[in-house]
Amino acid sequence: MSANTLVTVHAVVRGPRPFRRVEIQGYDAGPAFRPEDVLRLCRDRGHQDVNLDDPTQVTWVGGDARTWS
């Protein structure tokens, strides 16, 4: 995780249903299958206003918010 970001979305894990692993504040938050899942995981952990396009909040590894396969 980048020291300055709240969320890290890791590279796509390939398979029958590709996903990206999400970390929030350095802790595994679970898999995401689309951008909406990243936002849901954030909300579930009390972070309501995460902007997926803000590099100070979200670090995308191995692609961006449009990379899911």
All heavy atoms as TSV, in Angstrom:
chain	resi	resn	atom	element	x	y	z
A	1	MET	N	N	0.844	-1.179	0.000
A	1	MET	CA	C	0.000	0.000	0.000
A	1	MET	C	C	0.882	1.232	0.000
A	1	MET	O	O	1.860	1.298	0.701
A	1	MET	CB	C	-0.900	-0.016	1.234
A	1	MET	CG	C	-1.807	1.182	1.317
A	1	MET	SD	S	-2.904	1.103	2.730
A	1	MET	CE	C	-2.234	2.459	3.663
A	2	SER	N	N	0.503	2.213	-0.742
A	2	SER	CA	C	1.210	3.483	-0.697
A	2	SER	C	C	0.982	4.121	0.669
A	2	SER	O	O	-0.121	4.099	1.206
A	2	SER	CB	C	0.691	4.398	-1.801
A	2	SER	OG	O	1.231	5.675	-1.660
A	3	ALA	N	N	2.022	4.695	1.239
A	3	ALA	CA	C	1.922	5.266	2.578
A	3	ALA	C	C	0.899	6.389	2.666
A	3	ALA	O	O	0.404	6.695	3.739
A	3	ALA	CB	C	3.298	5.764	3.008
A	4	ASN	N	N	0.557	6.999	1.550
A	4	ASN	CA	C	-0.340	8.155	1.571
A	4	ASN	C	C	-1.751	7.867	1.081
A	4	ASN	O	O	-2.551	8.785	0.967
A	4	ASN	CB	C	0.261	9.284	0.720
A	4	ASN	CG	C	1.569	9.772	1.291
A	4	ASN	OD1	O	1.737	9.806	2.498
A	4	ASN	ND2	N	2.499	10.112	0.434
A	5	THR	N	N	-2.075	6.630	0.775
A	5	THR	CA	C	-3.419	6.351	0.277
A	5	THR	C	C	-4.193	5.467	1.246
A	5	THR	O	O	-3.622	4.661	1.965
A	5	THR	CB	C	-3.403	5.681	-1.108
A	5	THR	OG1	O	-2.701	4.449	-1.028
A	5	THR	CG2	C	-2.793	6.574	-2.160
A	6	LEU	N	N	-5.493	5.639	1.219
A	6	LEU	CA	C	-6.402	4.874	2.059
A	6	LEU	C	C	-6.609	3.468	1.500
A	6	LEU	O	O	-6.631	2.487	2.235
A	6	LEU	CB	C	-7.746	5.609	2.123
A	6	LEU	CG	C	-8.914	4.905	2.781
A	6	LEU	CD1	C	-8.665	4.787	4.272
A	6	LEU	CD2	C	-10.199	5.663	2.509
A	7	VAL	N	N	-6.746	3.383	0.176
A	7	VAL	CA	C	-7.130	2.134	-0.486
A	7	VAL	C	C	-6.067	1.727	-1.503
A	7	VAL	O	O	-5.571	2.568	-2.252
A	7	VAL	CB	C	-8.484	2.299	-1.217
A	7	VAL	CG1	C	-8.904	1.010	-1.906
A	7	VAL	CG2	C	-9.560	2.795	-0.268
A	8	THR	N	N	-5.762	0.421	-1.527
A	8	THR	CA	C	-4.930	-0.136	-2.588
A	8	THR	C	C	-5.737	-1.225	-3.272
A	8	THR	O	O	-6.254	-2.129	-2.617
A	8	THR	CB	C	-3.625	-0.741	-2.032
A	8	THR	OG1	O	-2.895	0.282	-1.361
A	8	THR	CG2	C	-2.776	-1.324	-3.154
A	9	VAL	N	N	-5.861	-1.103	-4.591
A	9	VAL	CA	C	-6.544	-2.113	-5.394
A	9	VAL	C	C	-5.458	-2.822	-6.193
A	9	VAL	O	O	-4.797	-2.214	-7.033
A	9	VAL	CB	C	-7.605	-1.484	-6.329
A	9	VAL	CG1	C	-8.325	-2.574	-7.104
A	9	VAL	CG2	C	-8.589	-0.643	-5.526
A	10	HIS	N	N	-5.275	-4.108	-5.899
A	10	HIS	CA	C	-4.193	-4.874	-6.502
A	10	HIS	C	C	-4.550	-5.349	-7.912
A	10	HIS	O	O	-5.697	-5.239	-8.344
A	10	HIS	CB	C	-3.850	-6.065	-5.603
A	10	HIS	CG	C	-3.241	-5.623	-4.310
A	10	HIS	ND1	N	-1.897	-5.364	-4.177
A	10	HIS	CD2	C	-3.801	-5.345	-3.110
A	10	HIS	CE1	C	-1.652	-4.969	-2.937
A	10	HIS	NE2	N	-2.793	-4.946	-2.265
A	11	ALA	N	N	-3.553	-5.893	-8.595
A	11	ALA	CA	C	-3.713	-6.359	-9.977
A	11	ALA	C	C	-4.782	-7.442	-10.070
A	11	ALA	O	O	-5.093	-8.133	-9.086
A	11	ALA	CB	C	-2.386	-6.885	-10.506
A	12	VAL	N	N	-5.312	-7.610	-11.263
A	12	VAL	CA	C	-6.355	-8.603	-11.527
A	12	VAL	C	C	-5.818	-10.005	-11.270
A	12	VAL	O	O	-4.725	-10.361	-11.707
A	12	VAL	CB	C	-6.851	-8.497	-12.986
A	12	VAL	CG1	C	-7.814	-9.617	-13.325
A	12	VAL	CG2	C	-7.484	-7.134	-13.235
A	13	VAL	N	N	-6.630	-10.790	-10.546
A	13	VAL	CA	C	-6.375	-12.217	-10.372
A	13	VAL	C	C	-7.232	-12.911	-11.418
A	13	VAL	O	O	-8.462	-12.830	-11.389
A	13	VAL	CB	C	-6.759	-12.689	-8.948
A	13	VAL	CG1	C	-6.581	-14.194	-8.834
A	13	VAL	CG2	C	-5.929	-11.952	-7.903
A	14	ARG	N	N	-6.578	-13.541	-12.366
A	14	ARG	CA	C	-7.276	-14.146	-13.503
A	14	ARG	C	C	-7.950	-15.451	-13.081
A	14	ARG	O	O	-7.523	-16.119	-12.165
A	14	ARG	CB	C	-6.293	-14.412	-14.624
A	14	ARG	CG	C	-5.463	-13.173	-14.977
A	14	ARG	CD	C	-5.637	-12.740	-16.402
A	14	ARG	NE	N	-4.769	-11.615	-16.709
A	14	ARG	CZ	C	-5.192	-10.368	-16.745
A	14	ARG	NH1	N	-6.432	-10.089	-16.464
A	14	ARG	NH2	N	-4.373	-9.378	-17.061
A	15	GLY	N	N	-9.003	-15.788	-13.758
A	15	GLY	CA	C	-9.728	-17.019	-13.498
A	15	GLY	C	C	-11.091	-16.943	-14.138
A	15	GLY	O	O	-11.380	-16.020	-14.907
A	16	PRO	N	N	-11.972	-17.899	-13.811
A	16	PRO	CA	C	-13.312	-17.890	-14.389
A	16	PRO	C	C	-14.068	-16.597	-14.075
A	16	PRO	O	O	-14.870	-16.133	-14.883
A	16	PRO	CB	C	-14.013	-19.081	-13.731
A	16	PRO	CG	C	-12.910	-19.944	-13.225
A	16	PRO	CD	C	-11.750	-19.043	-12.939
A	17	ARG	N	N	-13.817	-16.023	-12.913
A	17	ARG	CA	C	-14.418	-14.736	-12.535
A	17	ARG	C	C	-13.300	-13.842	-12.003
A	17	ARG	O	O	-13.015	-13.829	-10.806
A	17	ARG	CB	C	-15.500	-14.957	-11.482
A	17	ARG	CG	C	-16.288	-13.698	-11.201
A	17	ARG	CD	C	-17.509	-13.974	-10.370
A	17	ARG	NE	N	-18.218	-12.733	-10.164
A	17	ARG	CZ	C	-18.932	-12.456	-9.104
A	17	ARG	NH1	N	-19.062	-13.342	-8.146
A	17	ARG	NH2	N	-19.538	-11.299	-8.992
A	18	PRO	N	N	-12.641	-13.097	-12.880
A	18	PRO	CA	C	-11.510	-12.264	-12.456
A	18	PRO	C	C	-11.912	-11.264	-11.373
A	18	PRO	O	O	-13.044	-10.775	-11.354
A	18	PRO	CB	C	-11.094	-11.533	-13.729
A	18	PRO	CG	C	-11.673	-12.324	-14.846
A	18	PRO	CD	C	-12.923	-12.938	-14.306
A	19	PHE	N	N	-10.980	-10.998	-10.475
A	19	PHE	CA	C	-11.229	-10.035	-9.413
A	19	PHE	C	C	-9.936	-9.320	-9.054
A	19	PHE	O	O	-8.858	-9.688	-9.507
A	19	PHE	CB	C	-11.815	-10.724	-8.166
A	19	PHE	CG	C	-10.847	-11.659	-7.488
A	19	PHE	CD1	C	-10.047	-11.219	-6.444
A	19	PHE	CD2	C	-10.739	-12.987	-7.883
A	19	PHE	CE1	C	-9.152	-12.078	-5.816
A	19	PHE	CE2	C	-9.851	-13.849	-7.264
A	19	PHE	CZ	C	-9.062	-13.392	-6.226
A	20	ARG	N	N	-10.078	-8.292	-8.224
A	20	ARG	CA	C	-8.922	-7.562	-7.713
A	20	ARG	C	C	-9.031	-7.538	-6.194
A	20	ARG	O	O	-10.103	-7.294	-5.647
A	20	ARG	CB	C	-8.903	-6.136	-8.265
A	20	ARG	CG	C	-8.743	-6.140	-9.787
A	20	ARG	CD	C	-8.751	-4.775	-10.346
A	20	ARG	NE	N	-7.419	-4.192	-10.158
A	20	ARG	CZ	C	-6.952	-3.167	-10.844
A	20	ARG	NH1	N	-7.697	-2.603	-11.766
A	20	ARG	NH2	N	-5.754	-2.696	-10.618
A	21	ARG	N	N	-7.940	-7.819	-5.522
A	21	ARG	CA	C	-7.909	-7.791	-4.068
A	21	ARG	C	C	-7.801	-6.344	-3.609
A	21	ARG	O	O	-7.058	-5.555	-4.182
A	21	ARG	CB	C	-6.719	-8.609	-3.549
A	21	ARG	CG	C	-6.760	-8.861	-2.057
A	21	ARG	CD	C	-5.707	-9.867	-1.650
A	21	ARG	NE	N	-4.365	-9.467	-2.040
A	21	ARG	CZ	C	-3.615	-8.588	-1.375
A	21	ARG	NH1	N	-4.056	-7.985	-0.312
A	21	ARG	NH2	N	-2.396	-8.307	-1.800
A	22	VAL	N	N	-8.553	-5.998	-2.568
A	22	VAL	CA	C	-8.603	-4.627	-2.072
A	22	VAL	C	C	-8.058	-4.584	-0.644
A	22	VAL	O	O	-8.423	-5.414	0.192
A	22	VAL	CB	C	-10.054	-4.092	-2.090
A	22	VAL	CG1	C	-10.120	-2.682	-1.521
A	22	VAL	CG2	C	-10.618	-4.131	-3.500
A	23	GLU	N	N	-7.180	-3.631	-0.398
A	23	GLU	CA	C	-6.694	-3.347	0.948
A	23	GLU	C	C	-7.178	-1.959	1.344
A	23	GLU	O	O	-7.162	-1.034	0.534
A	23	GLU	CB	C	-5.168	-3.329	1.010
A	23	GLU	CG	C	-4.518	-4.662	0.916
A	23	GLU	CD	C	-3.002	-4.560	1.034
A	23	GLU	OE1	O	-2.498	-3.561	1.588
A	23	GLU	OE2	O	-2.336	-5.475	0.546
A	24	ILE	N	N	-7.615	-1.842	2.585
A	24	ILE	CA	C	-8.007	-0.547	3.130
A	24	ILE	C	C	-7.185	-0.316	4.387
A	24	ILE	O	O	-7.232	-1.139	5.309
A	24	ILE	CB	C	-9.515	-0.492	3.424
A	24	ILE	CG1	C	-10.307	-0.712	2.127
A	24	ILE	CG2	C	-9.887	0.842	4.078
A	24	ILE	CD1	C	-11.793	-0.813	2.303
A	25	GLN	N	N	-6.418	0.738	4.382
A	25	GLN	CA	C	-5.504	1.079	5.471
A	25	GLN	C	C	-4.586	-0.095	5.807
A	25	GLN	O	O	-4.304	-0.378	6.960
A	25	GLN	CB	C	-6.275	1.542	6.701
A	25	GLN	CG	C	-6.985	2.851	6.469
A	25	GLN	CD	C	-7.734	3.350	7.676
A	25	GLN	OE1	O	-8.442	2.589	8.332
A	25	GLN	NE2	N	-7.586	4.631	7.961
A	26	GLY	N	N	-4.147	-0.809	4.767
A	26	GLY	CA	C	-3.190	-1.892	4.931
A	26	GLY	C	C	-3.785	-3.240	5.286
A	26	GLY	O	O	-3.065	-4.225	5.397
A	27	TYR	N	N	-5.101	-3.320	5.460
A	27	TYR	CA	C	-5.756	-4.575	5.822
A	27	TYR	C	C	-6.571	-5.106	4.658
A	27	TYR	O	O	-7.226	-4.336	3.945
A	27	TYR	CB	C	-6.679	-4.372	7.032
A	27	TYR	CG	C	-5.923	-4.007	8.272
A	27	TYR	CD1	C	-5.787	-2.676	8.648
A	27	TYR	CD2	C	-5.329	-4.992	9.059
A	27	TYR	CE1	C	-5.073	-2.326	9.784
A	27	TYR	CE2	C	-4.614	-4.644	10.198
A	27	TYR	CZ	C	-4.490	-3.321	10.551
A	27	TYR	OH	O	-3.782	-2.975	11.669
A	28	ASP	N	N	-6.560	-6.429	4.476
A	28	ASP	CA	C	-7.317	-7.059	3.399
A	28	ASP	C	C	-8.805	-6.814	3.612
A	28	ASP	O	O	-9.353	-7.182	4.654
A	28	ASP	CB	C	-7.017	-8.549	3.364
A	28	ASP	CG	C	-7.665	-9.255	2.199
A	28	ASP	OD1	O	-7.904	-8.601	1.169
A	28	ASP	OD2	O	-7.912	-10.470	2.309
A	29	ALA	N	N	-9.442	-6.189	2.634
A	29	ALA	CA	C	-10.870	-5.892	2.726
A	29	ALA	C	C	-11.703	-6.884	1.927
A	29	ALA	O	O	-12.911	-6.942	2.089
A	29	ALA	CB	C	-11.143	-4.473	2.234
A	30	GLY	N	N	-11.062	-7.647	1.041
A	30	GLY	CA	C	-11.777	-8.631	0.251
A	30	GLY	C	C	-11.615	-8.415	-1.237
A	30	GLY	O	O	-10.911	-7.521	-1.684
A	31	PRO	N	N	-12.308	-9.245	-2.019
A	31	PRO	CA	C	-12.218	-9.139	-3.470
A	31	PRO	C	C	-13.226	-8.133	-4.029
A	31	PRO	O	O	-14.283	-7.895	-3.448
A	31	PRO	CB	C	-12.577	-10.550	-3.938
A	31	PRO	CG	C	-13.543	-11.032	-2.904
A	31	PRO	CD	C	-13.063	-10.429	-1.599
A	32	ALA	N	N	-12.861	-7.563	-5.156
A	32	ALA	CA	C	-13.766	-6.684	-5.903
A	32	ALA	C	C	-13.823	-7.188	-7.336
A	32	ALA	O	O	-12.794	-7.524	-7.920
A	32	ALA	CB	C	-13.285	-5.240	-5.859
A	33	PHE	N	N	-15.022	-7.230	-7.867
A	33	PHE	CA	C	-15.232	-7.682	-9.233
A	33	PHE	C	C	-15.521	-6.529	-10.185
A	33	PHE	O	O	-15.575	-6.716	-11.394
A	33	PHE	CB	C	-16.377	-8.701	-9.274
A	33	PHE	CG	C	-16.098	-9.911	-8.421
A	33	PHE	CD1	C	-16.533	-9.962	-7.109
A	33	PHE	CD2	C	-15.363	-10.967	-8.919
A	33	PHE	CE1	C	-16.268	-11.057	-6.308
A	33	PHE	CE2	C	-15.079	-12.070	-8.126
A	33	PHE	CZ	C	-15.530	-12.110	-6.821
A	34	ARG	N	N	-15.711	-5.342	-9.598
A	34	ARG	CA	C	-16.002	-4.128	-10.372
A	34	ARG	C	C	-15.789	-2.928	-9.446
A	34	ARG	O	O	-15.688	-3.081	-8.220
A	34	ARG	CB	C	-17.416	-4.156	-10.921
A	34	ARG	CG	C	-18.438	-4.342	-9.831
A	34	ARG	CD	C	-19.783	-4.714	-10.358
A	34	ARG	NE	N	-20.670	-4.864	-9.205
A	34	ARG	CZ	C	-21.923	-4.543	-9.187
A	34	ARG	NH1	N	-22.490	-4.058	-10.278
A	34	ARG	NH2	N	-22.651	-4.697	-8.115
A	35	PRO	N	N	-15.724	-1.722	-9.992
A	35	PRO	CA	C	-15.475	-0.540	-9.163
A	35	PRO	C	C	-16.486	-0.353	-8.036
A	35	PRO	O	O	-16.134	0.064	-6.931
A	35	PRO	CB	C	-15.528	0.621	-10.151
A	35	PRO	CG	C	-15.188	0.015	-11.469
A	35	PRO	CD	C	-15.748	-1.369	-11.420
A	36	GLU	N	N	-17.730	-0.686	-8.294
A	36	GLU	CA	C	-18.759	-0.539	-7.263
A	36	GLU	C	C	-18.448	-1.378	-6.031
A	36	GLU	O	O	-18.791	-0.996	-4.903
A	36	GLU	CB	C	-20.142	-0.901	-7.826
A	36	GLU	CG	C	-20.643	0.047	-8.894
A	36	GLU	CD	C	-20.067	-0.226	-10.296
A	36	GLU	OE1	O	-19.377	-1.245	-10.491
A	36	GLU	OE2	O	-20.297	0.611	-11.186
A	37	ASP	N	N	-17.795	-2.524	-6.239
A	37	ASP	CA	C	-17.416	-3.372	-5.105
A	37	ASP	C	C	-16.358	-2.698	-4.246
A	37	ASP	O	O	-16.369	-2.838	-3.020
A	37	ASP	CB	C	-16.891	-4.725	-5.588
A	37	ASP	CG	C	-17.967	-5.560	-6.264
A	37	ASP	OD1	O	-19.165	-5.372	-5.964
A	37	ASP	OD2	O	-17.602	-6.405	-7.097
A	38	VAL	N	N	-15.444	-1.974	-4.882
A	38	VAL	CA	C	-14.420	-1.242	-4.119
A	38	VAL	C	C	-15.105	-0.210	-3.225
A	38	VAL	O	O	-14.804	-0.108	-2.034
A	38	VAL	CB	C	-13.399	-0.560	-5.059
A	38	VAL	CG1	C	-12.391	0.249	-4.251
A	38	VAL	CG2	C	-12.689	-1.590	-5.929
A	39	LEU	N	N	-16.061	0.514	-3.788
A	39	LEU	CA	C	-16.782	1.519	-3.002
A	39	LEU	C	C	-17.579	0.874	-1.867
A	39	LEU	O	O	-17.621	1.400	-0.753
A	39	LEU	CB	C	-17.704	2.329	-3.911
A	39	LEU	CG	C	-16.992	3.219	-4.924
A	39	LEU	CD1	C	-17.997	3.836	-5.887
A	39	LEU	CD2	C	-16.165	4.281	-4.226
A	40	ARG	N	N	-18.189	-0.271	-2.126
A	40	ARG	CA	C	-18.947	-0.973	-1.080
A	40	ARG	C	C	-18.026	-1.413	0.052
A	40	ARG	O	O	-18.346	-1.240	1.238
A	40	ARG	CB	C	-19.680	-2.189	-1.659
A	40	ARG	CG	C	-20.447	-2.993	-0.609
A	40	ARG	CD	C	-21.028	-4.282	-1.182
A	40	ARG	NE	N	-20.099	-5.059	-1.976
A	40	ARG	CZ	C	-19.163	-5.872	-1.478
A	40	ARG	NH1	N	-18.991	-5.984	-0.185
A	40	ARG	NH2	N	-18.377	-6.556	-2.292
A	41	LEU	N	N	-16.866	-1.963	-0.299
A	41	LEU	CA	C	-15.904	-2.379	0.727
A	41	LEU	C	C	-15.461	-1.187	1.573
A	41	LEU	O	O	-15.315	-1.305	2.795
A	41	LEU	CB	C	-14.697	-3.066	0.078
A	41	LEU	CG	C	-14.974	-4.443	-0.542
A	41	LEU	CD1	C	-13.795	-4.874	-1.409
A	41	LEU	CD2	C	-15.265	-5.476	0.535
A	42	CYS	N	N	-15.285	-0.054	0.922
A	42	CYS	CA	C	-14.911	1.164	1.662
A	42	CYS	C	C	-16.032	1.579	2.610
A	42	CYS	O	O	-15.778	1.878	3.784
A	42	CYS	CB	C	-14.587	2.293	0.693
A	42	CYS	SG	S	-13.069	2.041	-0.242
A	43	ARG	N	N	-17.250	1.617	2.110
A	43	ARG	CA	C	-18.390	1.995	2.956
A	43	ARG	C	C	-18.552	1.041	4.129
A	43	ARG	O	O	-18.831	1.459	5.251
A	43	ARG	CB	C	-19.680	2.037	2.132
A	43	ARG	CG	C	-19.805	3.267	1.257
A	43	ARG	CD	C	-21.206	3.396	0.679
A	43	ARG	NE	N	-21.660	2.188	-0.002
A	43	ARG	CZ	C	-21.459	1.917	-1.291
A	43	ARG	NH1	N	-20.807	2.771	-2.051
A	43	ARG	NH2	N	-21.911	0.806	-1.825
A	44	ASP	N	N	-18.358	-0.254	3.869
A	44	ASP	CA	C	-18.487	-1.260	4.930
A	44	ASP	C	C	-17.494	-1.017	6.060
A	44	ASP	O	O	-17.717	-1.450	7.185
A	44	ASP	CB	C	-18.260	-2.669	4.376
A	44	ASP	CG	C	-19.403	-3.164	3.500
A	44	ASP	OD1	O	-20.461	-2.491	3.444
A	44	ASP	OD2	O	-19.222	-4.220	2.857
A	45	ARG	N	N	-16.408	-0.326	5.751
A	45	ARG	CA	C	-15.376	-0.047	6.747
A	45	ARG	C	C	-15.403	1.418	7.209
A	45	ARG	O	O	-14.449	1.913	7.782
A	45	ARG	CB	C	-14.016	-0.435	6.202
A	45	ARG	CG	C	-13.859	-1.952	6.316
A	45	ARG	CD	C	-13.012	-2.543	5.223
A	45	ARG	NE	N	-13.075	-4.000	5.273
A	45	ARG	CZ	C	-14.026	-4.742	4.710
A	45	ARG	NH1	N	-15.009	-4.172	4.069
A	45	ARG	NH2	N	-14.014	-6.048	4.790
A	46	GLY	N	N	-16.503	2.101	6.910
A	46	GLY	CA	C	-16.712	3.438	7.441
A	46	GLY	C	C	-16.158	4.583	6.621
A	46	GLY	O	O	-16.120	5.715	7.086
A	47	HIS	N	N	-15.756	4.309	5.386
A	47	HIS	CA	C	-15.211	5.351	4.507
A	47	HIS	C	C	-16.241	5.644	3.419
A	47	HIS	O	O	-16.340	4.935	2.424
A	47	HIS	CB	C	-13.878	4.903	3.912
A	47	HIS	CG	C	-12.873	4.534	4.951
A	47	HIS	ND1	N	-12.231	5.460	5.727
A	47	HIS	CD2	C	-12.440	3.319	5.379
A	47	HIS	CE1	C	-11.422	4.853	6.569
A	47	HIS	NE2	N	-11.537	3.553	6.384
A	48	GLN	N	N	-17.026	6.689	3.629
A	48	GLN	CA	C	-18.189	6.969	2.783
A	48	GLN	C	C	-17.867	7.696	1.482
A	48	GLN	O	O	-18.549	7.499	0.491
A	48	GLN	CB	C	-19.204	7.804	3.567
A	48	GLN	CG	C	-19.640	7.168	4.863
A	48	GLN	CD	C	-20.263	5.789	4.683
A	48	GLN	OE1	O	-21.030	5.561	3.758
A	48	GLN	NE2	N	-19.917	4.862	5.557
A	49	ASP	N	N	-16.885	8.560	1.490
A	49	ASP	CA	C	-16.672	9.468	0.357
A	49	ASP	C	C	-15.368	9.207	-0.384
A	49	ASP	O	O	-14.622	10.126	-0.682
A	49	ASP	CB	C	-16.705	10.920	0.844
A	49	ASP	CG	C	-18.059	11.274	1.430
A	49	ASP	OD1	O	-19.072	10.860	0.839
A	49	ASP	OD2	O	-18.104	11.952	2.465
A	50	VAL	N	N	-15.096	7.970	-0.712
A	50	VAL	CA	C	-13.871	7.629	-1.441
A	50	VAL	C	C	-14.076	7.928	-2.921
A	50	VAL	O	O	-15.073	7.531	-3.523
A	50	VAL	CB	C	-13.495	6.151	-1.229
A	50	VAL	CG1	C	-12.316	5.761	-2.098
A	50	VAL	CG2	C	-13.189	5.891	0.241
A	51	ASN	N	N	-13.120	8.643	-3.487
A	51	ASN	CA	C	-13.131	8.970	-4.910
A	51	ASN	C	C	-12.122	8.051	-5.598
A	51	ASN	O	O	-10.920	8.197	-5.407
A	51	ASN	CB	C	-12.754	10.436	-5.117
A	51	ASN	CG	C	-12.710	10.835	-6.565
A	51	ASN	OD1	O	-12.720	10.002	-7.476
A	51	ASN	ND2	N	-12.640	12.129	-6.809
A	52	LEU	N	N	-12.616	7.112	-6.390
A	52	LEU	CA	C	-11.738	6.130	-7.027
A	52	LEU	C	C	-10.753	6.748	-8.007
A	52	LEU	O	O	-9.746	6.129	-8.347
A	52	LEU	CB	C	-12.572	5.063	-7.732
A	52	LEU	CG	C	-13.487	4.219	-6.840
A	52	LEU	CD1	C	-14.232	3.199	-7.683
A	52	LEU	CD2	C	-12.709	3.545	-5.723
A	53	ASP	N	N	-11.015	7.964	-8.456
A	53	ASP	CA	C	-10.124	8.640	-9.400
A	53	ASP	C	C	-9.110	9.547	-8.717
A	53	ASP	O	O	-8.306	10.192	-9.395
A	53	ASP	CB	C	-10.947	9.455	-10.399
A	53	ASP	CG	C	-11.809	8.579	-11.275
A	53	ASP	OD1	O	-11.331	7.493	-11.686
A	53	ASP	OD2	O	-12.963	8.952	-11.544
A	54	ASP	N	N	-9.130	9.582	-7.389
A	54	ASP	CA	C	-8.217	10.453	-6.640
A	54	ASP	C	C	-6.991	9.655	-6.195
A	54	ASP	O	O	-7.091	8.809	-5.311
A	54	ASP	CB	C	-8.935	11.031	-5.422
A	54	ASP	CG	C	-8.080	11.995	-4.623
A	54	ASP	OD1	O	-6.853	12.074	-4.864
A	54	ASP	OD2	O	-8.648	12.664	-3.731
A	55	PRO	N	N	-5.830	9.910	-6.803
A	55	PRO	CA	C	-4.631	9.141	-6.458
A	55	PRO	C	C	-4.129	9.379	-5.028
A	55	PRO	O	O	-3.287	8.626	-4.550
A	55	PRO	CB	C	-3.595	9.586	-7.495
A	55	PRO	CG	C	-4.084	10.895	-7.994
A	55	PRO	CD	C	-5.584	10.883	-7.856
A	56	THR	N	N	-4.648	10.387	-4.345
A	56	THR	CA	C	-4.276	10.561	-2.938
A	56	THR	C	C	-5.103	9.649	-2.040
A	56	THR	O	O	-4.759	9.452	-0.881
A	56	THR	CB	C	-4.434	12.030	-2.472
A	56	THR	OG1	O	-5.822	12.385	-2.476
A	56	THR	CG2	C	-3.631	12.971	-3.350
A	57	GLN	N	N	-6.187	9.073	-2.579
A	57	GLN	CA	C	-7.033	8.157	-1.819
A	57	GLN	C	C	-6.869	6.706	-2.238
A	57	GLN	O	O	-6.971	5.809	-1.402
A	57	GLN	CB	C	-8.512	8.535	-1.969
A	57	GLN	CG	C	-8.882	9.841	-1.333
A	57	GLN	CD	C	-10.377	10.104	-1.447
A	57	GLN	OE1	O	-11.055	9.610	-2.343
A	57	GLN	NE2	N	-10.890	10.879	-0.512
A	58	VAL	N	N	-6.671	6.476	-3.547
A	58	VAL	CA	C	-6.655	5.106	-4.077
A	58	VAL	C	C	-5.422	4.880	-4.933
A	58	VAL	O	O	-5.126	5.666	-5.833
A	58	VAL	CB	C	-7.920	4.822	-4.921
A	58	VAL	CG1	C	-7.915	3.386	-5.438
A	58	VAL	CG2	C	-9.185	5.106	-4.118
A	59	THR	N	N	-4.721	3.792	-4.644
A	59	THR	CA	C	-3.605	3.344	-5.476
A	59	THR	C	C	-4.079	2.137	-6.274
A	59	THR	O	O	-4.546	1.150	-5.699
A	59	THR	CB	C	-2.394	2.936	-4.616
A	59	THR	OG1	O	-1.944	4.068	-3.873
A	59	THR	CG2	C	-1.257	2.408	-5.483
A	60	TRP	N	N	-3.981	2.234	-7.591
A	60	TRP	CA	C	-4.343	1.137	-8.488
A	60	TRP	C	C	-3.057	0.452	-8.931
A	60	TRP	O	O	-2.174	1.085	-9.495
A	60	TRP	CB	C	-5.102	1.648	-9.698
A	60	TRP	CG	C	-6.436	2.221	-9.347
A	60	TRP	CD1	C	-6.707	3.523	-9.033
A	60	TRP	CD2	C	-7.669	1.523	-9.244
A	60	TRP	NE1	N	-8.044	3.667	-8.752
A	60	TRP	CE2	C	-8.659	2.447	-8.873
A	60	TRP	CE3	C	-8.029	0.180	-9.420
A	60	TRP	CZ2	C	-9.984	2.076	-8.683
A	60	TRP	CZ3	C	-9.359	-0.170	-9.241
A	60	TRP	CH2	C	-10.317	0.762	-8.875
A	61	VAL	N	N	-2.951	-0.850	-8.704
A	61	VAL	CA	C	-1.781	-1.629	-9.082
A	61	VAL	C	C	-2.153	-2.502	-10.277
A	61	VAL	O	O	-3.145	-3.225	-10.236
A	61	VAL	CB	C	-1.299	-2.514	-7.899
A	61	VAL	CG1	C	-0.091	-3.348	-8.316
A	61	VAL	CG2	C	-1.001	-1.669	-6.674
A	62	GLY	N	N	-1.376	-2.418	-11.346
A	62	GLY	CA	C	-1.641	-3.272	-12.504
A	62	GLY	C	C	-2.854	-2.853	-13.314
A	62	GLY	O	O	-3.586	-3.689	-13.816
A	63	GLY	N	N	-3.069	-1.583	-13.432
A	63	GLY	CA	C	-4.196	-1.075	-14.208
A	63	GLY	C	C	-4.903	0.019	-13.448
A	63	GLY	O	O	-4.442	0.462	-12.398
A	64	ASP	N	N	-6.047	0.424	-13.964
A	64	ASP	CA	C	-6.799	1.500	-13.327
A	64	ASP	C	C	-8.216	1.010	-13.028
A	64	ASP	O	O	-8.488	-0.194	-13.069
A	64	ASP	CB	C	-6.807	2.754	-14.196
A	64	ASP	CG	C	-7.396	2.508	-15.588
A	64	ASP	OD1	O	-8.128	1.523	-15.776
A	64	ASP	OD2	O	-7.122	3.329	-16.479
A	65	ALA	N	N	-9.115	1.928	-12.769
A	65	ALA	CA	C	-10.483	1.575	-12.401
A	65	ALA	C	C	-11.248	0.877	-13.524
A	65	ALA	O	O	-12.302	0.305	-13.292
A	65	ALA	CB	C	-11.245	2.830	-11.954
A	66	ARG	N	N	-10.716	0.906	-14.735
A	66	ARG	CA	C	-11.369	0.245	-15.862
A	66	ARG	C	C	-10.758	-1.120	-16.195
A	66	ARG	O	O	-11.179	-1.769	-17.132
A	66	ARG	CB	C	-11.325	1.167	-17.090
A	66	ARG	CG	C	-12.204	2.421	-16.892
A	66	ARG	CD	C	-11.960	3.500	-17.903
A	66	ARG	NE	N	-10.641	4.113	-17.824
A	66	ARG	CZ	C	-10.252	5.002	-16.900
A	66	ARG	NH1	N	-11.086	5.360	-15.962
A	66	ARG	NH2	N	-9.059	5.510	-16.891
A	67	THR	N	N	-9.778	-1.569	-15.405
A	67	THR	CA	C	-9.089	-2.831	-15.669
A	67	THR	C	C	-9.628	-3.925	-14.750
A	67	THR	O	O	-9.347	-3.919	-13.551
A	67	THR	CB	C	-7.563	-2.668	-15.438
A	67	THR	OG1	O	-7.097	-1.565	-16.202
A	67	THR	CG2	C	-6.814	-3.923	-15.833
A	68	TRP	N	N	-10.416	-4.837	-15.322
A	68	TRP	CA	C	-11.024	-5.911	-14.515
A	68	TRP	C	C	-10.887	-7.285	-15.150
A	68	TRP	O	O	-11.479	-8.248	-14.681
A	68	TRP	CB	C	-12.497	-5.583	-14.253
A	68	TRP	CG	C	-12.578	-4.390	-13.393
A	68	TRP	CD1	C	-12.709	-3.098	-13.808
A	68	TRP	CD2	C	-12.441	-4.337	-11.982
A	68	TRP	NE1	N	-12.674	-2.254	-12.732
A	68	TRP	CE2	C	-12.508	-2.995	-11.588
A	68	TRP	CE3	C	-12.258	-5.317	-10.993
A	68	TRP	CZ2	C	-12.409	-2.593	-10.264
A	68	TRP	CZ3	C	-12.170	-4.921	-9.675
A	68	TRP	CH2	C	-12.241	-3.575	-9.325
A	69	SER	N	N	-10.104	-7.411	-16.196
A	69	SER	CA	C	-9.883	-8.740	-16.791
A	69	SER	C	C	-8.499	-8.780	-17.395
A	69	SER	O	O	-7.809	-7.792	-17.460
A	69	SER	CB	C	-10.942	-9.051	-17.841
A	69	SER	OG	O	-10.916	-8.114	-18.885
